[in-house]
């Protein structure tokens, strides 16, 4: 390709510059030959040899000068773009910027996404794309390699590659990645369907008879061999079928006589299992009597270098069942540190330490028990797994993507009893300082846990069936409603939400104790473990929650980093209104004569629909419609036996529990 020169004086290589360079070249060349051939200074007629030699030297210098000018101009001409003649595989990237080349390669090499690999095991088939099997082609990486051709290495190397790509073209091999971990995971899932254990002929004792059951041929997917097959096929960028390599294992026969003494040793004492490092209040130990242990023994046939023998062991199924039953009591989830966000410094301040998680490793414990029982042990520690929390006490706000307040909402509960306020404070405190990971689904019920008197809750009014009664945890729904609205107005996806059966005026209160019907339909109830409220953190940043409870209000705050989402919402208001049923009157023997107590309040029924649209940069990212059908609710009055005027003949609509 010819060089392209600039037409102005501001930059590039110019024709005037070229003439000047040639003049300087002629002058230097004359001086050069004058020193080599002094006679040339005394004679105007050089010899033929001098002319030939001068022509050769001059030609080489001129060629080098031209090559230098070509390289400089060529580099300027294609600044920021791939040199002509450069291909990645079959994709021609000539003259493209790295970004354009990335787009072209993404379109040209969609094989990891579009290809089809059929995995076969006899009649069983599994279809997968190359990407699902760990094959990746990074368009940006290949584009960058193409762009760097002729721009890296020594000057000679760069000039050589530029000339080569211009003159005859350069085809770069396509850079592919085979992540064997992904393929291994897929094959492991297939192995779960293919692999079957070798069942050795079992030996069991029934009375005085020994009964033997024949085994079956075991099958095991050879993951290493199949990884090699997958790599060979996909490297060629072609679809195809792979016949899976499956190893088969034949059962063997063993002798039981040598194991009789081992069985007697196992049954000589009870078996004790304990949690390692158990402290006061920790579960265990667990003791199996000799009779229990005898019922757990099984015999199996295993191969030995000498031939075959019977081997005794603990019944893995029964042992696993036992361990799985005690596992929940040993489990402790890792808990992130808790923080509050300092609005002045924009830093996190730790308010609760992170805690290490632990869980029982059932499989490892089975192996330990099997091995140590056979070795004669009767007191065996279980195997535990320990897990560090995702966020420790020293977490940095910027590293977690927590930089600002992204959503906040306040609800009011004027007129609440002291027990209801206690429950609001207790429930809200469970969430103060909590972190929600990017992409995490947050369950309110998981955090609330046990709602009982033992966990700090008091009895207050709750909705149970078709009545409002005293129950533990009344007021928790003030907390779930506040969280729902913080999620709603923050634009986060609501995954699970249930409204109350009837309108609860606490959730329609405004500052100062007023009332606003527009809040109807924006309540949420939680009843652990049956009814939950869930939402998703669909951002790429962590989410910090803070809760603040005052005398008559609850404020919930979300801190994260705004991604520019905007929430628009509307409500139909209360429609299809229905009058409350007539009041119900019940005699209560626990009340005295003349004592009247209202235990339920009349509320009209209605339907309300709340719609929400969440947009970002003008594009809709989420739309919700929440329709709530509140049923009409009757007032209920209780009175003591012998109370005059109860039930009233003409109830007062405004005060149905007032006696005539």
VOGU-3710 file (C-alpha; in Angstrom, 3 decimals, decimal comma):
1> xxxxxxxxxx> 0,000/0,000/0,000  1,468/3,432/-0,869  2,453/5,883/1,821  0,060/8,716/2,492  1,614/12,073/3,142  0,072/15,081/4,870  -0,779/18,199/2,860  -0,098/20,853/5,511  2,787/21,894/7,716  1,248/20,960/11,034
11> xxxxxxxxxx> 2,329/17,315/11,058  3,270/14,241/9,034  5,975/13,881/6,403  5,867/16,611/3,699  7,175/16,782/0,126  9,335/19,838/0,961  10,871/17,861/3,820  11,570/14,999/1,428  13,435/17,290/-1,035  15,465/18,718/1,769
21> xxxxxxxxxx> 16,354/15,259/3,024  17,488/14,211/-0,469  19,677/17,320/-0,789  21,264/16,576/2,555  21,690/12,974/1,492  23,557/14,042/-1,701  25,852/16,324/0,264  26,660/13,616/2,825  27,127/11,079/0,083  29,644/13,345/-1,658
31> xxxxxxxxxx> 31,604/13,812/1,525  31,482/10,038/2,142  32,968/9,183/-1,223  35,447/12,024/-0,943  36,960/10,392/2,093  36,970/6,896/0,545  38,148/7,944/-2,891  40,283/11,091/-2,458  40,859/11,168/-6,173  37,243/12,122/-6,574
41> xxxxxxxxxx> 38,067/15,486/-5,002  40,771/16,081/-7,586  38,931/14,751/-10,540  35,549/15,501/-11,961  35,495/12,124/-13,672  35,163/9,153/-11,185  36,223/5,768/-12,344  33,664/3,102/-13,353  34,358/1,122/-10,158  33,723/4,207/-8,086
51> xxxxxxxxxx> 30,474/4,814/-9,896  29,262/1,234/-9,312  30,280/1,246/-5,685  28,723/4,629/-5,132  25,504/3,541/-6,786  25,286/0,470/-4,537  25,941/2,390/-1,333  23,630/5,179/-2,363  20,898/2,731/-3,272  21,138/1,018/0,097
61> xxxxxxxxxx> 21,003/4,286/1,985  18,145/5,512/-0,145  16,297/2,221/0,353  16,762/2,489/4,121  15,545/6,074/4,062  12,506/5,133/2,022  11,811/2,158/4,311  12,056/4,439/7,356  9,725/6,996/5,801  7,335/4,181/4,839
71> xxxxxxxxxx> 7,284/2,791/8,380  6,687/6,211/9,962  3,982/7,212/7,532  2,356/3,783/7,643  2,186/3,918/11,435  0,681/7,416/11,377  -1,807/6,414/8,703  -3,157/3,545/10,812  -2,862/5,142/14,239  -5,438/3,535/16,534
81> xxxxxxxxxx> -6,388/0,928/13,908  -5,280/-2,549/12,966  -2,851/-2,700/10,047  -4,167/-3,939/6,676  -3,904/-7,643/5,925  -4,299/-8,772/9,537  -6,772/-11,588/10,184  -7,819/-13,423/13,360  -8,707/-16,845/12,073  -10,904/-16,193/9,052
91> xxxxxxxxxx> -12,041/-12,731/10,218  -10,408/-9,866/8,300  -9,678/-7,026/10,743  -7,874/-4,671/8,334  -8,179/-1,007/9,266  -10,542/-1,608/12,225  -10,206/-0,101/15,659  -9,910/-2,628/18,513  -13,535/-1,910/19,448  -14,730/-2,470/15,863
101> xxxxxxxxxx> -12,634/-5,605/15,619  -14,133/-6,858/18,891  -17,642/-6,444/17,477  -16,683/-8,177/14,231  -15,073/-11,094/16,049  -18,070/-11,426/18,362  -20,331/-11,725/15,314  -17,969/-14,011/13,398  -17,136/-16,403/16,214  -20,372/-17,175/17,995
111> xxxxxxxxxx> -19,519/-20,864/18,026  -19,294/-21,078/21,850  -22,892/-19,838/22,069  -24,392/-21,395/18,924  -22,510/-24,652/18,554  -24,093/-27,960/19,496  -22,219/-30,803/21,193  -24,106/-34,056/21,665  -22,880/-36,256/24,524  -24,017/-39,860/24,269
121> xxxxxxxxxx> -24,035/-42,773/26,671  -25,787/-45,575/24,837  -29,389/-44,326/24,510  -28,927/-41,437/26,933  -28,254/-38,075/25,298  -27,204/-34,687/26,653  -26,997/-31,575/24,448  -24,740/-28,663/25,365  -23,216/-25,595/23,748  -19,411/-25,281/23,688
131> xxxxxxxxxx> -19,655/-22,427/26,185  -21,596/-24,615/28,587  -18,644/-26,995/28,337  -16,069/-24,290/29,109  -15,096/-23,118/25,598  -14,672/-19,349/25,398  -13,464/-17,008/22,667  -12,657/-13,547/23,993  -13,271/-11,110/21,082  -11,583/-8,227/22,885
141> xxxxxxxxxx> -8,458/-10,272/23,623  -8,140/-11,443/20,009  -8,788/-7,922/18,724  -6,062/-6,564/21,004  -3,582/-9,175/19,732  -4,368/-8,144/16,162  -3,941/-4,469/17,043  -0,560/-5,074/18,707  0,827/-6,791/15,589  3,465/-4,417/14,185
151> xxxxxxxxxx> 3,393/-2,265/17,327  5,368/-4,336/19,805  8,889/-5,738/19,825  12,023/-4,275/18,300  12,002/-1,703/15,496  13,054/-4,329/12,982  10,334/-6,673/14,205  7,664/-3,988/14,026  8,708/-2,901/10,517  8,863/-6,526/9,416
161> xxxxxxxxxx> 5,337/-7,344/10,612  3,972/-4,144/9,086  5,531/-4,961/5,733  4,455/-8,595/5,927  0,816/-7,742/6,736  0,742/-5,131/3,948  2,510/-7,266/1,346  1,097/-10,767/1,892  -1,149/-10,593/4,968  -0,869/-12,195/8,412
171> xxxxxxxxxx> -3,348/-14,748/9,801  -3,262/-14,874/13,563  -4,418/-18,095/15,217  -7,672/-17,596/17,101  -7,060/-17,523/20,845  -9,503/-19,799/22,656  -9,865/-20,770/26,329  -10,967/-24,151/27,592  -12,028/-23,885/31,239  -11,899/-27,501/32,327
181> xxxxxxxxxx> -13,562/-26,634/35,633  -16,801/-25,821/33,805  -16,631/-28,949/31,688  -15,757/-30,948/34,791  -18,842/-29,558/36,533  -21,099/-30,482/33,578  -19,598/-33,945/33,361  -20,001/-34,364/37,108  -23,721/-33,633/36,717  -23,919/-36,189/33,933
191> xxxxxxxxxx> -21,928/-38,590/36,083  -24,649/-38,304/38,720  -26,981/-39,878/36,153  -24,505/-42,392/34,724  -22,466/-43,472/37,699  -23,805/-46,391/39,666  -21,911/-47,998/42,504  -20,537/-51,454/42,379  -22,741/-53,446/44,717  -20,641/-56,108/46,279
201> xxxxxxxxxx> -22,381/-59,289/47,277  -23,738/-58,406/50,724  -23,459/-60,528/53,802  -26,056/-60,309/56,536  -26,943/-62,444/59,513  -30,493/-63,638/60,040  -30,736/-65,993/62,904  -28,253/-68,768/62,145  -28,423/-68,318/58,429  -26,060/-66,349/56,277
211> xxxxxxxxxx> -27,739/-64,747/53,262  -25,787/-63,461/50,297  -27,058/-61,071/47,665  -25,340/-60,795/44,291  -23,951/-57,451/43,267  -24,156/-55,422/40,111  -21,637/-53,968/37,661  -20,683/-50,462/38,575  -20,347/-47,667/36,022  -18,219/-44,554/36,354
221> xxxxxxxxxx> -17,864/-41,705/33,923  -14,197/-41,154/33,044  -14,132/-37,372/33,364  -10,463/-36,968/32,357  -10,899/-38,922/29,122  -14,087/-37,060/28,249  -12,434/-33,710/28,919  -9,848/-34,615/26,289  -12,593/-35,550/23,804  -14,414/-32,281/24,358
231> xxxxxxxxxx> -11,241/-30,240/23,869  -10,294/-32,049/20,647  -13,735/-31,542/19,077  -14,340/-27,954/20,105  -10,857/-26,749/19,175  -11,887/-27,423/15,574  -14,946/-25,126/15,981  -17,308/-27,788/14,704  -20,485/-29,385/16,003  -20,389/-33,074/16,705
241> xxxxxxxxxx> -21,167/-36,073/18,848  -19,041/-37,469/21,646  -19,442/-41,009/22,872  -18,776/-40,749/26,567  -16,062/-42,924/28,035  -17,577/-44,900/30,912  -15,552/-47,353/32,966  -17,233/-50,494/34,278  -16,309/-52,236/37,510  -17,139/-55,853/38,278
251> xxxxxxxxxx> -18,040/-56,978/41,820  -15,728/-59,360/43,705  -16,129/-62,083/46,318  -14,710/-61,895/49,850  -14,352/-64,030/52,971  -16,125/-63,165/56,248  -14,190/-65,334/58,692  -11,292/-62,936/59,166  -13,700/-60,147/60,151  -15,442/-61,930/63,008
261> xxxxxxxxxx> -12,927/-60,668/65,582  -13,259/-57,132/64,259  -17,035/-57,305/64,727  -16,612/-58,450/68,329  -14,174/-55,617/69,003  -16,613/-53,052/67,563  -19,414/-54,330/69,773  -17,305/-54,555/72,930  -18,266/-51,020/74,067  -20,817/-48,329/73,237
271> xxxxxxxxxx> -19,917/-45,822/70,480  -19,662/-42,113/71,396  -19,697/-39,340/68,775  -18,897/-35,775/69,804  -18,395/-32,333/68,284  -14,730/-31,279/68,377  -13,987/-28,469/70,790  -17,518/-28,556/72,217  -18,174/-26,015/74,923  -20,906/-25,502/77,462
281> xxxxxxxxxx> -24,287/-25,433/75,768  -23,086/-27,111/72,576  -24,943/-30,233/71,391  -23,708/-33,748/72,127  -22,185/-36,113/72,852  -24,260/-38,830/71,198  -23,985/-42,382/72,541  -24,962/-45,595/70,719  -25,459/-48,629/72,939  -23,923/-51,941/71,940
291> xxxxxxxxxx> -27,357/-53,090/70,777  -27,828/-49,978/68,652  -24,366/-50,394/67,203  -25,015/-54,032/66,366  -28,075/-53,032/64,370  -25,930/-50,644/62,319  -23,292/-53,185/61,287  -23,270/-54,462/57,722  -20,953/-56,823/55,857  -19,644/-56,269/52,359
301> xxxxxxxxxx> -17,302/-58,087/50,048  -14,156/-56,243/49,013  -11,086/-57,233/46,978  -7,706/-57,757/48,629  -4,249/-58,428/47,201  -4,530/-61,990/48,487  -7,890/-62,595/46,903  -11,144/-61,750/48,647  -12,614/-61,344/52,111  -15,660/-60,061/53,942
311> xxxxxxxxxx> -15,357/-56,664/55,546  -17,517/-55,171/58,273  -18,553/-51,546/58,492  -21,215/-49,181/59,808  -24,362/-48,880/57,684  -23,697/-45,656/55,824  -27,367/-44,921/55,136  -28,313/-45,129/58,791  -25,231/-43,223/59,874  -25,901/-40,526/57,296
321> xxxxxxxxxx> -29,532/-40,265/58,374  -28,462/-39,756/61,980  -25,837/-37,160/61,064  -28,269/-35,267/58,857  -30,696/-35,096/61,771  -28,159/-33,532/64,129  -26,543/-31,345/61,448  -29,026/-28,429/61,784  -28,241/-28,084/65,497  -24,524/-27,895/64,709
331> xxxxxxxxxx> -24,881/-25,431/61,861  -24,069/-21,771/62,314  -24,192/-19,557/59,264  -21,339/-17,115/58,732  -22,540/-13,615/59,455  -21,108/-10,502/57,894  -20,090/-7,665/60,097  -22,804/-5,075/60,586  -22,261/-1,419/59,811  -23,824/1,999/59,687
341> xxxxxxxxxx> -22,950/4,503/56,982  -21,437/7,775/58,163  -23,126/10,397/55,998  -20,347/12,893/56,716  -17,288/10,751/56,005  -19,001/8,302/53,606  -17,292/5,493/55,476  -18,648/2,391/57,203  -18,639/2,132/60,984  -18,809/-1,405/62,353
351> xxxxxxxxxx> -21,539/-2,022/64,945  -21,331/-5,842/65,154  -18,466/-8,249/64,512  -18,459/-10,794/61,718  -18,846/-14,390/62,900  -17,410/-17,567/61,453  -19,827/-20,161/60,155  -19,666/-23,855/60,850  -21,456/-26,945/59,599  -21,186/-30,661/59,955
361> xxxxxxxxxx> -19,353/-32,347/57,070  -21,598/-35,384/56,847  -19,556/-37,280/54,259  -16,204/-36,684/55,937  -17,697/-37,662/59,295  -18,980/-40,898/57,794  -15,517/-41,710/56,527  -13,922/-40,871/59,886  -16,386/-43,013/61,819  -15,922/-45,939/59,417
371> xxxxxxxxxx> -12,140/-45,812/59,630  -11,871/-45,309/63,382  -14,509/-47,895/64,257  -12,545/-50,480/62,283  -9,405/-49,366/64,122  -11,064/-50,108/67,471  -12,005/-46,558/68,557  -15,201/-45,964/70,532  -14,975/-42,174/71,115  -14,856/-40,345/67,762
381> xxxxxxxxxx> -14,927/-36,593/66,965  -17,073/-35,503/64,016  -15,678/-33,540/61,068  -16,751/-29,883/60,843  -16,514/-27,376/58,000  -15,785/-23,752/58,826  -16,684/-20,812/56,590  -15,525/-17,223/56,786  -18,085/-14,441/56,232  -18,026/-12,493/52,987
391> xxxxxxxxxx> -17,516/-9,154/54,717  -15,355/-8,757/57,800  -15,116/-5,933/60,305  -12,608/-3,919/58,299  -14,648/-3,644/55,078  -14,333/-0,461/53,076  -17,443/1,354/51,864  -16,046/2,121/48,427  -14,917/-1,477/47,912  -18,470/-2,660/48,597
401> xxxxxxxxxx> -19,993/0,000/46,358  -21,740/1,703/49,289  -21,434/5,429/48,689  -24,816/7,081/49,179  -28,416/6,813/50,352  -30,432/5,198/47,542  -33,817/4,703/49,220  -35,529/5,619/52,481  -39,053/5,385/53,836  -40,819/6,141/57,108
411> xxxxxxxxxx> -44,078/4,708/58,461  -45,971/5,860/61,553  -47,762/3,994/64,322  -49,452/6,589/66,522  -51,747/4,972/69,063  -49,809/1,708/69,296  -49,632/-0,101/72,593  -46,333/-0,475/74,437  -46,186/-4,172/73,525  -46,678/-3,383/69,822
421> xxxxxxxxxx> -43,894/-0,791/70,006  -41,649/-3,362/71,685  -42,241/-5,814/68,852  -41,515/-3,138/66,234  -38,221/-2,288/67,941  -37,297/-5,960/68,362  -38,045/-6,897/64,752  -36,439/-3,770/63,245  -33,250/-4,328/65,232  -32,753/-7,669/63,461
431> xxxxxxxxxx> -32,091/-5,785/60,211  -30,094/-2,786/61,411  -26,653/-2,772/59,793  -27,264/-5,804/57,578  -25,632/-6,178/54,162  -27,293/-7,618/51,075  -24,850/-8,947/48,478  -25,100/-8,062/44,767  -27,576/-10,427/43,129  -28,787/-11,796/46,474
441> xxxxxxxxxx> -32,424/-12,653/47,163  -33,230/-11,279/50,607  -35,752/-13,113/52,792  -37,231/-11,220/55,706  -38,381/-14,432/57,392  -34,835/-15,836/57,352  -33,602/-12,849/59,346  -36,550/-12,650/61,736  -36,182/-16,300/62,689  -38,139/-17,432/65,716
451> xxxxxxxxxx> -40,804/-14,895/66,751  -41,477/-15,871/70,346  -41,418/-14,566/73,882  -37,972/-16,134/74,285  -36,578/-14,045/71,406  -37,726/-10,725/72,834  -41,254/-10,317/71,477  -44,407/-9,485/73,409  -48,075/-10,269/72,913  -49,999/-7,727/70,843
461> xxxxxxxxxx> -52,880/-7,692/68,373  -52,436/-9,923/65,326  -54,741/-11,064/62,522  -55,502/-14,754/62,880  -58,087/-16,260/60,548  -61,121/-13,986/60,598  -60,328/-12,403/63,972  -57,918/-9,940/65,483  -56,512/-11,590/68,584  -53,652/-11,222/71,031
471> xxxxxxxxxx> -50,596/-13,074/69,781  -46,817/-12,991/70,019  -45,207/-10,583/67,565  -48,073/-8,198/66,833  -46,511/-5,170/65,118  -43,920/-7,079/63,076  -45,961/-6,205/59,988  -45,170/-2,526/60,616  -41,570/-3,550/59,934  -42,366/-5,646/56,842
481> xxxxxxxxxx> -44,545/-2,842/55,441  -41,743/-0,305/55,914  -39,239/-2,609/54,200  -41,672/-3,231/51,334  -42,057/0,489/50,691  -38,300/1,112/50,891  -37,824/-1,624/48,283  -40,781/-0,346/46,241  -39,589/3,263/46,028  -35,955/2,177/45,625
491> xxxxxxxxxx> -36,882/0,361/42,398  -35,735/-3,072/43,567  -37,547/-6,221/42,343  -40,222/-7,508/44,743  -40,156/-11,315/44,637  -42,719/-12,202/47,299  -45,279/-9,998/49,078  -48,602/-10,633/50,798  -51,097/-7,925/51,874  -53,157/-7,934/55,038
501> xxxxxxxxxx> -56,639/-9,422/55,029  -58,187/-6,059/55,865  -57,055/-2,463/55,950  -54,902/-1,638/58,947  -54,938/2,107/59,540  -51,457/2,091/61,067  -50,100/1,593/57,563  -52,027/4,563/56,171  -50,919/7,006/58,866  -48,981/10,149/58,066
511> xxxxxxxxxx> -46,758/12,364/60,168  -48,685/13,718/63,139  -51,225/10,892/63,133  -53,142/11,879/60,023  -54,480/9,442/57,447  -53,861/9,085/53,693  -55,804/6,572/51,599  -53,019/6,660/48,969  -50,945/4,377/51,217  -53,597/1,653/50,950
521> xxxxxxxxxx> -52,293/-1,320/48,975  -48,680/-0,685/50,016  -48,646/-2,918/53,081  -46,897/-6,272/53,502  -47,402/-8,988/56,094  -44,932/-11,580/57,350  -45,832/-14,624/59,424  -42,801/-16,824/60,036  -42,359/-19,414/58,615  -45,427/-19,493/56,343
531> xxxxxxxxxx> -45,618/-15,962/54,927  -42,501/-14,103/53,799  -41,439/-10,902/52,091  -38,576/-11,206/49,608  -36,774/-8,825/47,291  -33,658/-8,948/45,117  -30,605/-6,726/45,051  -30,336/-6,624/41,273  -27,401/-4,189/41,258  -23,685/-4,830/41,116
541> xxxxxxxxxx> -23,087/-3,238/44,516  -23,652/-4,264/48,111  -26,720/-2,879/49,869  -26,583/-1,679/53,487  -29,817/-1,502/55,508  -30,352/0,735/58,530  -33,485/0,863/60,693  -34,398/3,599/63,168  -37,370/3,375/65,538  -38,744/6,436/67,284
551> xxxxxxxxxx> -41,663/6,828/69,638  -44,187/6,754/66,792  -42,210/6,105/63,612  -39,965/3,582/61,861  -37,465/4,694/59,216  -35,731/2,213/56,889  -32,692/3,292/54,850  -30,853/1,664/51,948  -27,253/2,688/51,240  -25,507/1,620/48,044
561> xxxxxxxxxx> -24,563/3,355/44,777  -27,327/4,669/42,545  -27,418/3,260/39,031  -29,772/6,000/37,859  -33,032/4,077/38,147  -36,220/6,135/38,408  -39,494/4,932/39,960  -42,906/6,076/38,715  -45,963/4,776/40,505  -49,692/5,272/40,596
571> xxxxxxxxxx> -52,682/4,012/42,544  -56,296/3,526/41,586  -57,293/4,510/45,092  -59,925/2,571/46,989  -62,514/1,086/44,635  -65,338/-1,435/44,993  -65,907/-0,336/48,569  -68,014/-2,580/50,811  -69,591/-1,689/54,137  -68,360/-3,498/57,217
581> xxxxxxxxxx> -70,674/-6,263/58,545  -72,748/-5,634/61,633  -70,914/-5,773/64,924  -70,609/-9,076/66,752  -71,207/-9,359/70,502  -69,710/-12,132/72,638  -70,100/-12,871/76,322  -66,758/-13,407/78,048  -66,823/-15,117/81,446  -63,427/-13,566/82,263
591> xxxxxxxxxx> -65,008/-10,084/82,304  -66,964/-8,691/85,233  -70,540/-7,418/85,292  -70,739/-4,163/83,345  -67,304/-4,638/81,818  -67,239/-4,186/78,013  -64,183/-4,601/75,791  -63,848/-4,050/72,035  -61,495/-6,599/70,464  -62,067/-5,886/66,770
601> xxxxxxxxxx> -62,852/-2,720/64,861  -65,026/-2,270/61,787  -63,256/-1,562/58,509  -64,891/-1,263/55,097  -63,738/-3,575/52,337  -62,176/-2,245/49,149  -59,960/-3,046/46,191  -56,845/-1,052/45,312  -54,274/-1,520/42,533  -50,813/0,037/42,752
611> xxxxxxxxxx> -48,635/0,118/39,632  -44,908/0,737/39,448  -42,558/1,331/36,517  -38,789/1,390/37,055  -36,667/2,953/34,307  -32,999/3,627/33,778  -31,746/5,921/31,028  -35,228/5,864/29,550  -35,430/2,054/29,353  -37,911/0,073/31,436
621> xxxxxxxxxx> -36,114/-2,413/33,698  -39,048/-3,500/35,848  -42,832/-3,207/35,952  -45,094/-4,309/38,802  -48,803/-4,364/39,516  -49,921/-4,966/43,113  -53,640/-5,602/43,452  -55,044/-5,919/46,969  -58,579/-7,004/47,869  -59,317/-5,941/51,416
631> xxxxxxxxxx> -62,284/-7,810/52,884  -64,828/-5,933/55,026  -64,162/-6,434/58,744  -66,678/-6,430/61,545  -66,364/-4,932/64,994  -66,365/-7,450/67,868  -67,384/-6,550/71,402  -66,989/-8,720/74,491  -68,932/-8,154/77,703  -69,135/-9,707/81,131
641> xxxxxxxxxx> -72,087/-11,901/82,128  -75,069/-9,895/83,377  -74,006/-6,620/81,749  -77,102/-4,451/81,160  -77,809/-3,363/77,577  -75,591/-5,974/76,017  -75,912/-6,900/73,314  -77,525/-3,548/72,399  -80,799/-3,527/70,498  -79,800/-0,473/68,427
651> xxxxxxxxxx> -75,989/-0,425/68,198  -74,307/2,931/67,742  -72,472/2,763/64,401  -69,768/5,069/65,748  -69,438/3,202/69,024  -70,867/-0,320/68,617  -69,590/-1,468/72,023  -71,564/1,136/73,945  -74,461/-0,398/75,919  -78,027/0,853/75,379
//
